[in-house]
Amino acid sequence: MEAVIRTVSANDGVNISYSVFDGASPAVVILHGLAGSSREFVPTARTLSGRKVVLIDQRGHGLSTRLPADTSREAFVGDVVRVIEVEEFDAVDLVGQSMGAHTAMLVAAARPDLVRRLVLLEANEGGGLPEDHAALGDFFRSWDVPFTTRESASAALGVGPLAQAWVADLQERQDGFYPRFDPDVMVAAVSAVAHPRWEEWQAVAAPTLVVYADQGMFTEEQKNIFVSRGPNVLRVDLADASHDAHLDAFDQWIVALRNFVNAR
């Protein structure tokens, strides 16, 4: 199943790239996490054959505008709404991982008419410390770019699933391979997630699946509090899985996702 890549202009002129896998409605719209891209979720889209699936490169990521001026949560939400409305979808099943899950949660709260079901992989209400966000930026700036080959990038970044996703997504230019994101934009984007959005989370009307990894980034207390404060939540836990469970616990992730979005 091949996708058609489309681009839409956001309200501030930023170009948002997204891929559409054809199929039946309701559509499934999937949002990647920070410093990722829609490419990570192509295998997920292909397992949902029969359903229309849309993978969005969020602003500052993938094939979308790399240096957007606006990295607010509201801008990210507006981009998703724009894609859904341009495609003239009825209510969709909205899926997100990490920062993408935070975006999806805010979309569901702001536009309940557009979200039939909500799936959040490794999500919470928002948080994080400025020093942690700064350290993340330092890590991305430490990459010795351009990499001469994908093999040299793999040697530098590692062989783990997330590192290999970064390697696969590198942009080839005349002088080598570059990440499809800017470190400063990533810091600005993740910093905007720091403010807890409890009011929005508690306003979500759509049935929601929250998926956690046993080796993810949240404590058991954090998971319990988040789930307990959601209005209509089912929780599923994945074993031997990381924060990027869609990559390293793929089979478990797909079972949880399909069971939920295919339920009547």
Residue, then its C-alpha position, 0 to 999 in steps of 0.5 A: m500500500e503506497a501513500v500519496i504525499r500532500t502539502v497544505s499551508a497552515n494559517d501562518g504560511v508554514n507548509i505541513s506535509y502529510s501522507v495519505f494511505d487510501g482506505a475506508s472511513p473513518a480515517v486514522v490520523i497519526l502524529h509522531g513525537l519530538a524529533g521524529s517524522s511520519r516515516e516512523f509510522v509507515p509500518t503502523a499505517r500498513t497494518l491498518s490496511g482497509r482504513k484510510v490513514v494519514l501520517i502528518d509531519q508536524r511543523g519543524h519535522g520531516l518534510s514540513t517547514r523546518l524552521p517555523a517561527d511559531t512553535s506554540r502548542e496552539a500552532f501544532v493543534g491548528d496544523v492538525v485541524r487544518v489537515i483534517e478539514v482540508e481532507e474533508f474528513d468526518a470525525v477521525d481516530l486520532v493517534g499520537q506518540s509522546m509530543g504527538a500524543h500531547t498534540a492529539m489530546l489538545v486537538a480532541a479537547a479543542r475540537p471534539d467534533l473532529v475526533r471519534r476515538l483518541v489513542l495516546l502512546e506514552a503521554n501525559e498532561g505535559g511537563g519537563l524541566p528547562e534544564d532537561h530541554a536544554a540538554l536535549g538541544d545540546f545532544f542534537r547539536s552534538w551530532d557531527v553533521p553532515f554525516t558522510t554516509r548513512e552508515s557513518a550516521s548509524a555508527a555515530l548514533g547507535v543501532g537502537p530502534l530510535a537511532q535507526a529511525w533518525v538515520a533512515d530519515l536523514q536528508e541527503r544533500q550534496d555535502g552529506f546527510y542532515p537531520r530533518f529538524d533543527p535543535d533550537v526548534m526542537v527545544a522551543a517545541v518541547s518547552a511549550v509542552a512543559h505547561p500541564r494541560w489538565e483542563e484540556w485532558q479532563a475535557v476530552a469527550a472521545p473514548t481514549l486508549v492510553v498506552y504505556a511502555d514498562q520501560g518508558m519515561f513515566t513513573e507508575e504514579q504519573k501513569n496512574i494519576f493521568v489515567s485516573r483524571g481522564p473522563n473515558v479511558l482504557r489503559v494498556d501496558l506494553a512489556d519490554a518496551s521503551h518510550d518509542a514502543h511503536l518501534d521496539a514493541f511493534d506487535q504489541w502496539i499494533v494489537a492494542l491500536r487495532n483492537f481499539v480503533n476497530a471496535r464498534 
